[in-house]
Structures are given as C-alpha cells and as structure tokens.
Amino acid sequence: MTFKELGLNKDILKAIDEQGYTKPTPIQEQAIPIVLEKHDILAAAQTGTGKTAAFTLPLLNTLSKKKIVSKEKHYVKALILTPTRELASQVAQNIESYSKYLNLKTAVIFGGVGINPQKAILRKGVDIVIATPGRLLDLVGQKCIDLSRVEYFVLDEADRMLDMGFIHDMKRIIAIIPKHRQTLLFSATFSDEIKKLSHSLLNNAKTVEVAKRNTSSTQVSQIVHYVNKDTKKHLLSHLINEGNWNQVLVFTRTKHGANKLAEYLNKQNITAAAIHGNKSQGARTKALSNFKSKDIRVLVATDIAARGIDIALLPHVVNFELPNVPEDYVHRIGRTGRAGNEGVAMSLVCSDEYFFLTDIEKLINKSIEVVAVDGFTLPKLAKPNIQKKTNERSNNRVKNKPSNDSNSRSRSRTNSSPEKNKIDGKNKVNIKFPDKKRVSKKDESKSLITKWENEIKKQKDNEAKNPRNPRNRRITSAAKAK
C-alpha cells in the first residue's frame, strides 16, 4: 500500500515525497483510514514506528478540506497535547514539514521559554496548537487562547502524561474544549490506566494495536553487562572508545547523576552534555541540536527525554541505570532502531538493579542476552537478599523488645550484676536509672507556669530586701515640677 491509496490529498503527498517516505508503516496504514472516517481512535505501537505521522497526516488532510474565508481569522481547530517540551517540538516539526503546501497555521506552546512571543503568535490566529499542559493552562487563565471551537483533540504519549502526574491538568483541559469533537489517543504502551481514561474520553472508539502490548522493537539488539556500581562509568568510557562510537544516548535515573556522568566523560576527552528537567529550555535545545549534528558524542538524559528524541539513525542507547518503571525501558531503547533501521541497546546492571531487570524481562517477555567484557564485568549478578534482611530486623526487634512489666524493667536496671553484663570478656558499667514518671502536657504546662510565678516572686523579694541605689544625676527644676 502507498500513501496515495490511503486517500491523502496531493499537497500532503508532495510533502511526504520530499521527506523521502514511500510506504506507510503498519500503524499509519491502519490508523489513517480510521481518522479520515472521523472515528475516535485508541492506538498503540512500538516507539519509532511512525505514530506521529499516523495522526498528523489525516488531521492535516481533514483541515485542508475546510473552506477558509480570506478575511476570517484563523481559530484553534485542533489541539495536540504532549507530555514534554521535546516531544511538542518534534510534533511541531513534523506538522510543519507535512503542511508545507497547505494554508494552515501552527503554534507550539510549552514552558521554560518566554510566554510573550507565544501570546503574539496566538493573537494572529492559528489552526493547530501543539502544547504541554502547564503552559496551555497558563494561557487559558490569561484568556490568551480560545479552545471553545476545537474540533480535533489529540493526546500523544498519553501513558507518559499519566506517569508525570498530568491527570488533573488533562481533566481541566478536557472540561474546556467542546464535548462534540473527534478524539485521538495515541500511546507507545497500553496500561490499565490508559484503558480507563479511554472509556471516559472516547466515543465508540476503534482500537489499533500493531504489536503485542508493551513489547520491545525487534529492530533493536538488547544486551546486558553485569557490573559493579563503581565500575559503570569506567566500562562506559571503555565501550565508547573501543567501539569508536560517535553518537550514543545514555540514560540515568536522576538529574544529579546525569550531570555527574557528563562531567566524568568530558574529563575522559569524550564530548558529552546532560539534558534533564532542571536545565533551561535553551540549554536543552542546544544540547539536543549539538547531539544531532554530532558536535558532541554523548547525550546523557533522564527519562524526560525518552519520548522526545527522534534521530532516525541513532546507533546506540545505553541504560547507565535501569528505570524503576519497566515501561520506561521500552521507551528508552525505542530511541534507536527507528524507521526500520537497526540499533543496539545496552544496559549496565549492578546487583541493586536485579529486580528492575527481572521486571523488565517479565514485561517484554524475553530474557536479555548477557555479554561479558574482560576486566570490567561480573560473571554473575548477585541477588540482593532483601527478605532475609527484613526477617533479621524483625527477629532483632522481637529479641530486644522490653518486657511490659515496668517493675521488672526497673529491677533489671538496678539489680543487674557484672556477671550478667559480660560481653566478650568485658564488664559493662552498671548504671542506675531513676524511675521516670510520665507527665501529661496539661500538668507539664501547669508546672512551668508555677515555676515561672515562683521565680518572679523571688525576684521581687530580693528587690525589696536590696533596693537599687538611684544613679547620681542632676535633677532640673522642670523635672521636679513634673
């Protein structure tokens, strides 16, 4: 099947041809006809299989058919909601490429940059808005954007929206837009929460799932290296230098860890930059641009970037630390092996991450190949005995639990003999503790007030017995008169 057979107009087909695309991907082939028929859709596919084009192409095709009066101001007809700034930029770039020959105006809205330029664009009028929830609600609150005439609502990476805690923002936005609309819900994974959300959002929706739920891409070769925690950074620099890698995306679990790793790699003469939520939008954009142009070899990122980096020929992804959410692993490795190309995803796993690895393998329903590197890796990963430690702690609590009899407790303190207190041939000092009576807060406050009153009385008595001598000073006639 070709894009022409899907029923897209000639202007869109011309733009697609210029981008070098000839055949639609499975998700595009199934989703585009459903959207063109104006059905609501719940669609899921592996990362890197063309989900963005699956909703942008039919959306542009439908909007291009609407007659636009020359004097009429453009109004927001389509709203696309994304979880991250990087993903919003990526979607906007795709729409800009596909709508090259169409009379449609687009605006991309997200935080981390000045709000005034975004207001200026909206005042001129736009047809399509791509936005992150926070900045969109800011503009709605300032009455800078009108969503009352939205006809098409797209939730891109809806599962990530829920993971990032945007559910309340999403509900507020959904309450603003018209109820009679076409809703498209696209996601890389299907979770139970997504299915619950779809029931409340979608109306007689069609479901498209081109791969089994939460499976990883077959275009990506997955490898695991068992390694000590302290050896990870040395192994990473060894792999980059030995393999002569020019472009590698490395994922860490924390922002601080990303900064620290980027600093270490730069000290090893491996150009690197970090990208995460604490970085300004300008710094994030610059780091991503330098990475795409291969001015830097390594981009160290947190999961905020797992959904927004689209590089067709990215050869390597490294999980420096495994994510504690198994689904995030699927999104991370989905940054390589995109658009039919092959890629390699490596994970550096220490014993602390044993259960993260087992959860990931359970999710993707396969065992990841373990590869050894001489001088760096371990032959086997030690399973942390968490249950045993928990049992030991509970047993110690039971052993050291004091008796309920207060008299026996006081007797053990006062009558303990040196023979009973011998530990490793040494005697403990026998200390007698006075019995403490528990005092209520009411009684305690009363005693403090009484103490304070007694101190004041004592002070007055002392002053009466030993009156202070007045200072020798000259008294004027005016003072005497007063």
C-alpha positions as CSV (number, residue, x, y, z in Angstrom):
1,M,0.0,0.0,0.0
2,T,1.1,3.6,-0.7
3,F,0.2,6.9,0.9
4,K,-1.8,7.8,-2.2
5,E,-4.0,4.7,-1.7
6,L,-4.8,6.0,1.8
7,G,-6.7,8.9,0.3
8,L,-4.4,11.8,1.2
9,N,-4.5,14.9,-1.0
10,K,-1.8,15.8,-3.5
11,D,-0.3,18.7,-1.5
12,I,0.4,16.4,1.5
13,L,1.6,13.6,-0.8
14,K,4.1,16.0,-2.3
15,A,5.4,17.0,1.1
16,I,5.7,13.3,2.2
17,D,7.6,12.5,-1.0
18,E,10.1,15.3,-0.3
19,Q,10.7,13.8,3.1
20,G,11.7,10.6,1.4
21,Y,8.8,8.4,2.7
22,T,7.3,6.0,0.2
23,K,5.3,3.4,2.1
24,P,3.2,3.9,5.3
25,T,4.2,1.9,8.4
26,P,1.7,-0.6,9.9
27,I,0.4,1.9,12.4
28,Q,-0.1,4.5,9.7
29,E,-1.7,2.0,7.3
30,Q,-4.3,1.1,10.0
31,A,-4.9,4.4,11.8
32,I,-5.0,6.9,8.9
33,P,-8.2,5.5,7.3
34,I,-10.0,5.4,10.7
35,V,-9.1,9.0,11.4
36,L,-10.2,10.1,7.9
37,E,-13.6,8.4,8.5
38,K,-13.9,10.7,11.6
39,H,-13.9,7.9,14.2
40,D,-12.3,8.2,17.7
41,I,-9.3,6.0,18.0
42,L,-7.2,4.3,20.7
43,A,-3.9,3.4,19.1
44,A,-0.7,1.8,20.4
45,A,2.5,0.9,18.6
46,Q,6.2,0.5,19.4
47,T,8.3,3.6,19.7
48,G,9.8,4.6,16.4
49,T,7.1,3.2,14.2
50,G,5.6,6.5,13.0
51,K,2.8,7.2,15.4
52,T,3.2,11.0,14.9
53,A,2.5,10.8,11.2
54,A,-0.4,8.4,11.9
55,F,-2.4,11.2,13.4
56,T,-0.9,14.3,11.9
57,L,-1.3,13.3,8.2
58,P,-5.1,12.6,8.4
59,L,-5.6,15.6,10.6
60,L,-3.9,17.9,8.1
61,N,-5.9,16.2,5.3
62,T,-9.2,16.9,7.0
63,L,-8.4,20.5,8.0
64,S,-7.2,21.3,4.4
65,K,-10.6,20.5,3.0
66,K,-12.3,23.1,5.2
67,K,-13.1,26.3,3.2
68,I,-11.2,29.2,4.8
69,V,-12.6,32.7,4.0
70,S,-9.8,35.0,3.3
71,K,-10.9,37.7,5.8
72,E,-11.8,35.2,8.5
73,K,-9.3,35.0,11.4
74,H,-7.7,31.6,12.0
75,Y,-9.1,29.9,15.1
76,V,-7.9,26.8,17.0
77,K,-9.5,23.8,15.3
78,A,-7.0,21.1,16.5
79,L,-5.3,20.7,19.9
80,I,-2.4,18.2,20.3
81,L,-1.4,17.6,23.9
82,T,2.1,16.2,24.7
83,P,3.9,15.5,28.0
84,T,7.3,17.0,27.3
85,R,8.7,20.1,25.5
86,E,11.0,17.9,23.3
87,L,8.0,15.9,22.1
88,A,6.0,19.0,21.4
89,S,8.8,20.4,19.3
90,Q,9.2,17.1,17.5
91,V,5.4,17.0,16.6
92,A,5.5,20.7,15.5
93,Q,8.5,20.0,13.2
94,N,6.6,17.1,11.6
95,I,3.4,19.1,11.1
96,E,5.5,22.0,9.6
97,S,7.1,19.5,7.1
98,Y,3.8,17.8,6.1
99,S,1.8,21.1,5.8
100,K,4.4,22.8,3.7
101,Y,1.9,23.4,0.8
102,L,-1.2,23.9,2.9
103,N,-2.8,27.2,4.1
104,L,-2.7,26.2,7.8
105,K,-1.0,28.0,10.7
106,T,0.6,26.1,13.6
107,A,1.8,27.2,17.1
108,V,3.8,25.2,19.6
109,I,3.4,26.1,23.3
110,F,5.5,24.9,26.2
111,G,7.1,26.3,29.4
112,G,10.7,27.1,30.0
113,V,10.7,29.9,27.4
114,G,9.2,33.4,27.3
115,I,5.4,33.5,27.2
116,N,5.0,36.8,25.3
117,P,6.2,35.5,21.8
118,Q,3.6,32.7,22.2
119,K,0.9,35.2,23.0
120,A,1.8,37.2,19.9
121,I,1.5,34.1,17.7
122,L,-1.9,33.2,19.2
123,R,-3.2,36.8,18.6
124,K,-2.6,36.4,14.9
125,G,-4.7,33.3,14.8
126,V,-3.7,29.6,14.4
127,D,-5.4,26.4,13.2
128,I,-3.3,23.8,15.2
129,V,-1.9,24.1,18.6
130,I,0.7,21.7,20.0
131,A,1.1,22.2,23.7
132,T,2.2,20.9,27.1
133,P,-0.5,21.0,29.8
134,G,1.1,23.5,32.2
135,R,1.8,26.4,29.7
136,L,-1.5,25.8,27.9
137,L,-3.5,26.3,31.2
138,D,-1.4,29.4,31.9
139,L,-2.5,30.9,28.6
140,V,-6.1,29.8,29.1
141,G,-6.1,31.5,32.6
142,Q,-4.8,34.7,31.0
143,K,-7.5,34.5,28.3
144,C,-4.9,34.4,25.5
145,I,-6.3,31.3,23.8
146,D,-9.8,30.3,22.9
147,L,-10.4,26.5,22.9
148,S,-14.2,26.7,22.6
149,R,-14.2,25.8,18.8
150,V,-11.7,22.8,19.0
151,E,-12.9,20.0,16.7
152,Y,-10.0,17.6,17.0
153,F,-8.3,16.7,20.2
154,V,-5.1,14.5,20.2
155,L,-3.4,13.0,23.3
156,D,0.1,12.0,22.3
157,E,2.0,9.7,24.6
158,A,-1.0,9.5,27.0
159,D,0.7,6.9,29.2
160,R,3.6,9.3,29.9
161,M,1.1,12.0,30.7
162,L,-0.3,9.9,33.5
163,D,3.2,8.8,34.7
164,M,4.2,12.5,35.0
165,G,1.1,13.4,37.1
166,F,-0.8,15.4,34.4
167,I,-4.2,13.8,35.0
168,H,-5.6,16.8,36.8
169,D,-4.4,19.2,34.1
170,M,-5.8,16.9,31.5
171,K,-9.2,16.9,33.2
172,R,-9.2,20.7,33.3
173,I,-8.3,21.0,29.6
174,I,-10.9,18.4,28.6
175,A,-13.6,20.4,30.6
176,I,-12.8,23.5,28.5
177,I,-12.9,22.0,25.0
178,P,-16.2,21.1,23.3
179,K,-17.8,17.7,24.0
180,H,-18.6,17.1,20.4
181,R,-15.2,16.5,18.9
182,Q,-13.0,13.8,17.4
183,T,-10.6,12.4,19.9
184,L,-7.4,10.6,19.0
185,L,-5.5,8.8,21.8
186,F,-2.0,7.6,20.8
187,S,0.5,5.8,23.1
188,A,3.6,3.7,22.9
189,T,2.1,1.3,25.6
190,F,-1.3,0.2,26.8
191,S,-1.7,0.3,30.5
192,D,-4.9,-0.3,32.6
193,E,-5.0,3.4,33.4
194,I,-4.9,4.3,29.7
195,K,-7.9,2.0,29.0
196,K,-9.8,3.6,31.9
197,L,-9.0,7.0,30.5
198,S,-10.1,6.0,27.0
199,H,-13.5,4.9,28.3
200,S,-14.2,8.4,29.7
201,L,-12.7,10.3,26.7
202,L,-13.5,8.4,23.6
203,N,-16.9,7.8,21.9
204,N,-17.3,4.4,20.1
205,A,-13.6,4.3,19.5
206,K,-11.8,2.0,17.2
207,T,-8.7,0.3,18.7
208,V,-5.4,-0.2,16.8
209,E,-2.6,-2.2,18.2
210,V,0.1,-3.2,15.7
211,A,2.3,-5.1,18.2
212,K,1.7,-7.0,21.4
213,R,1.2,-4.9,24.5
214,N,4.4,-3.4,25.8
215,T,6.8,-5.3,23.6
216,S,10.2,-4.0,22.5
217,S,11.2,-3.4,18.9
218,T,12.6,-6.3,17.0
219,Q,15.0,-3.9,15.2
220,V,16.9,-3.3,18.5
221,S,19.6,-5.7,19.7
222,Q,19.4,-5.8,23.5
223,I,22.5,-6.5,25.7
224,V,23.1,-6.6,29.4
225,H,26.5,-6.2,31.1
226,Y,26.7,-7.3,34.8
227,V,29.0,-4.8,36.5
228,N,29.8,-3.3,39.9
229,K,28.2,0.0,40.6
230,D,31.5,1.8,40.9
231,T,32.8,0.3,37.7
232,K,29.9,1.5,35.4
233,K,31.4,4.8,34.3
234,H,34.8,3.2,33.5
235,L,33.1,0.5,31.4
236,L,31.0,3.1,29.6
237,S,34.1,5.2,28.6
238,H,35.9,1.9,27.6
239,L,32.9,0.9,25.3
240,I,32.8,4.3,23.7
241,N,36.5,4.5,23.0
242,E,36.9,0.8,21.9
243,G,33.9,0.9,19.7
244,N,34.7,4.4,18.4
245,W,31.1,5.5,19.0
246,N,30.2,8.9,17.6
247,Q,26.6,9.1,18.8
248,V,25.3,7.4,21.9
249,L,22.4,8.3,24.1
250,V,22.9,7.4,27.8
251,F,20.1,7.3,30.3
252,T,20.4,7.9,34.1
253,R,17.8,7.7,36.8
254,T,18.5,11.2,38.4
255,K,19.3,14.7,37.2
256,H,22.3,14.8,39.5
257,G,23.6,11.5,38.1
258,A,23.3,12.9,34.6
259,N,25.3,15.9,35.4
260,K,28.0,13.9,37.2
261,L,28.3,11.4,34.4
262,A,28.6,14.1,31.7
263,E,31.4,15.8,33.7
264,Y,33.3,12.5,34.0
265,L,33.0,11.7,30.3
266,N,34.3,15.2,29.4
267,K,37.3,14.7,31.7
268,Q,38.0,11.5,29.7
269,N,38.1,13.6,26.5
270,I,34.6,12.3,25.4
271,T,32.4,15.2,24.5
272,A,29.2,15.0,26.4
273,A,26.2,17.1,27.6
274,A,23.4,16.5,30.0
275,I,19.7,17.1,29.4
276,H,17.0,17.0,32.1
277,G,14.2,18.9,33.7
278,N,16.4,21.3,35.7
279,K,18.1,22.6,32.5
280,S,16.7,25.7,30.8
281,Q,14.9,25.2,27.6
282,G,17.7,27.0,25.7
283,A,20.3,24.6,27.2
284,R,18.2,21.6,26.4
285,T,17.6,22.7,22.8
286,K,21.3,23.4,22.3
287,A,22.4,20.1,23.8
288,L,20.0,18.2,21.5
289,S,21.0,20.2,18.5
290,N,24.7,19.5,19.1
291,F,24.0,15.8,19.6
292,K,22.0,15.6,16.3
293,S,24.8,17.4,14.4
294,K,27.4,15.1,16.1
295,D,29.2,18.0,17.7
296,I,29.1,16.1,20.9
297,R,29.4,12.3,21.1
298,V,27.3,11.5,24.2
299,L,24.0,12.9,25.4
300,V,23.2,12.0,29.0
301,A,19.5,12.2,29.7
302,T,16.8,11.4,32.2
303,D,13.5,9.8,31.3
304,I,12.1,13.3,30.4
305,A,13.9,12.9,27.1
306,A,12.9,9.3,26.4
307,R,9.8,10.4,24.4
308,G,11.1,13.5,22.7
309,I,14.3,12.5,20.9
310,D,13.8,11.5,17.3
311,I,17.0,10.6,15.5
312,A,16.5,8.2,12.6
313,L,20.0,6.7,12.6
314,L,20.9,6.7,16.3
315,P,23.1,3.6,16.6
316,H,23.5,3.2,20.4
317,V,21.4,3.6,23.5
318,V,22.9,2.8,26.9
319,N,21.0,2.4,30.2
320,F,23.6,3.5,32.7
321,E,20.9,2.9,35.3
322,L,17.8,0.8,34.7
323,P,14.5,2.6,35.2
324,N,12.4,1.6,38.2
325,V,9.3,1.6,35.9
326,P,9.6,-1.3,33.3
327,E,7.6,0.5,30.6
328,D,10.2,3.3,30.6
329,Y,12.8,0.8,29.4
330,V,10.7,0.2,26.3
331,H,10.6,3.9,25.5
332,R,14.4,4.4,26.2
333,I,15.5,1.6,23.8
334,G,12.9,2.8,21.3
335,R,15.2,5.9,20.6
336,T,17.3,3.5,18.5
337,G,16.2,1.2,15.7
338,R,13.7,3.8,14.3
339,A,12.1,3.9,10.9
340,G,13.2,0.4,10.0
341,N,16.8,0.9,10.9
342,E,18.8,-1.4,13.3
343,G,20.2,-0.3,16.7
344,V,21.9,-1.6,19.8
345,A,20.6,-1.0,23.4
346,M,23.0,-1.9,26.3
347,S,22.2,-1.9,30.0
348,L,24.9,-1.7,32.7
349,V,23.3,-3.6,35.6
350,C,24.6,-3.9,39.2
351,S,23.2,-6.1,42.0
352,D,21.0,-3.2,43.3
353,E,19.1,-3.3,40.0
354,Y,18.5,-7.1,40.0
355,F,14.7,-6.8,40.5
356,F,14.4,-3.9,38.0
357,L,15.9,-6.3,35.4
358,T,13.6,-9.2,36.2
359,D,10.6,-6.8,36.0
360,I,11.7,-5.6,32.5
361,E,12.3,-9.1,31.2
362,K,8.8,-10.1,32.5
363,L,7.3,-7.1,30.7
364,I,8.9,-7.7,27.3
365,N,8.5,-11.5,27.8
366,K,12.1,-12.3,26.9
367,S,15.5,-12.8,28.5
368,I,18.1,-10.2,27.6
369,E,21.4,-11.5,26.4
370,V,24.3,-11.2,28.9
371,V,27.6,-10.2,27.4
372,A,31.0,-10.2,29.3
373,V,33.7,-7.5,28.8
374,D,37.1,-8.7,30.1
375,G,38.4,-6.7,33.1
376,F,35.1,-4.9,33.7
377,T,32.0,-7.2,34.0
378,L,31.0,-9.8,36.6
379,P,30.3,-13.5,35.8
380,K,27.0,-13.4,37.7
381,L,24.7,-10.9,39.3
382,A,24.2,-11.3,43.0
383,K,20.6,-11.4,44.0
384,P,20.0,-8.9,46.9
385,N,18.6,-10.9,49.9
386,I,16.0,-8.4,50.9
387,Q,13.7,-10.9,52.5
388,K,16.4,-12.3,54.7
389,K,17.4,-8.8,55.9
390,T,13.8,-8.0,56.7
391,N,13.4,-11.2,58.7
392,E,16.7,-10.4,60.6
393,R,15.4,-7.0,61.5
394,S,12.1,-8.3,62.7
395,N,13.8,-11.0,64.8
396,N,16.1,-8.4,66.4
397,R,13.1,-6.3,67.3
398,V,11.4,-9.3,69.0
399,K,14.6,-10.2,70.9
400,N,15.2,-6.7,72.1
401,K,11.6,-6.0,72.8
402,P,11.4,-4.8,76.5
403,S,9.1,-6.6,78.9
404,N,5.7,-5.0,79.6
405,D,6.2,-5.2,83.4
406,S,7.6,-1.8,84.5
407,N,8.7,-3.3,87.8
408,S,10.8,-6.0,86.2
409,R,12.3,-3.3,83.9
410,S,13.4,-1.2,86.9
411,R,14.7,-4.3,88.7
412,S,16.8,-5.3,85.7
413,R,18.4,-1.8,85.7
414,T,19.2,-1.6,89.4
415,N,20.0,-5.2,90.3
416,S,22.0,-6.3,87.3
417,S,25.3,-7.9,88.2
418,P,28.6,-7.6,86.4
419,E,28.5,-11.3,85.6
420,K,25.3,-10.9,83.6
421,N,26.7,-7.8,81.7
422,K,29.8,-9.6,80.4
423,I,30.2,-9.2,76.7
424,D,33.4,-10.6,75.0
425,G,35.1,-10.7,78.4
426,K,34.5,-7.1,79.3
427,N,32.2,-5.8,82.0
428,K,29.6,-3.1,81.3
429,V,29.4,-0.2,83.7
430,N,26.4,-0.7,86.0
431,I,24.3,2.5,85.8
432,K,21.2,3.1,87.8
433,F,18.5,5.0,86.1
434,P,15.9,6.8,88.2
435,D,12.3,5.9,87.6
436,K,10.7,8.4,85.3
437,K,7.0,9.3,85.7
438,R,5.1,10.2,82.6
439,V,3.6,13.7,82.8
440,S,0.7,14.9,80.7
441,K,1.1,18.1,78.6
442,K,-1.5,19.8,80.8
443,D,0.3,19.0,84.1
444,E,3.6,20.0,82.4
445,S,2.3,23.4,81.4
446,K,0.9,24.0,84.9
447,S,4.3,23.2,86.5
448,L,6.1,25.6,84.1
449,I,3.6,28.4,85.0
450,T,4.1,27.7,88.7
451,K,7.9,27.7,88.3
452,W,7.7,31.0,86.4
453,E,5.5,32.6,89.1
454,N,7.9,31.5,91.9
455,E,10.8,33.0,90.1
456,I,9.0,36.4,89.7
457,K,8.1,36.3,93.4
458,K,11.6,35.5,94.4
459,Q,12.9,38.4,92.2
460,K,10.5,40.9,93.9
461,D,11.5,39.7,97.4
462,N,15.2,40.3,96.5
463,E,14.5,43.7,95.2
464,A,12.6,44.6,98.4
465,K,15.5,43.5,100.6
466,N,18.2,45.1,98.4
467,P,16.7,48.2,96.8
468,R,18.8,49.6,93.9
469,N,20.6,52.9,94.5
470,P,19.4,55.5,92.1
471,R,22.1,56.9,89.7
472,N,23.7,60.2,90.6
473,R,22.3,62.6,88.2
474,R,21.4,66.3,88.0
475,I,17.7,66.9,88.5
476,T,16.4,70.0,86.8
477,S,13.6,72.3,88.1
478,A,11.4,71.2,85.3
479,A,11.9,67.5,86.3
480,K,11.0,68.4,89.9
481,A,7.8,70.1,88.8
482,K,6.8,67.1,86.8
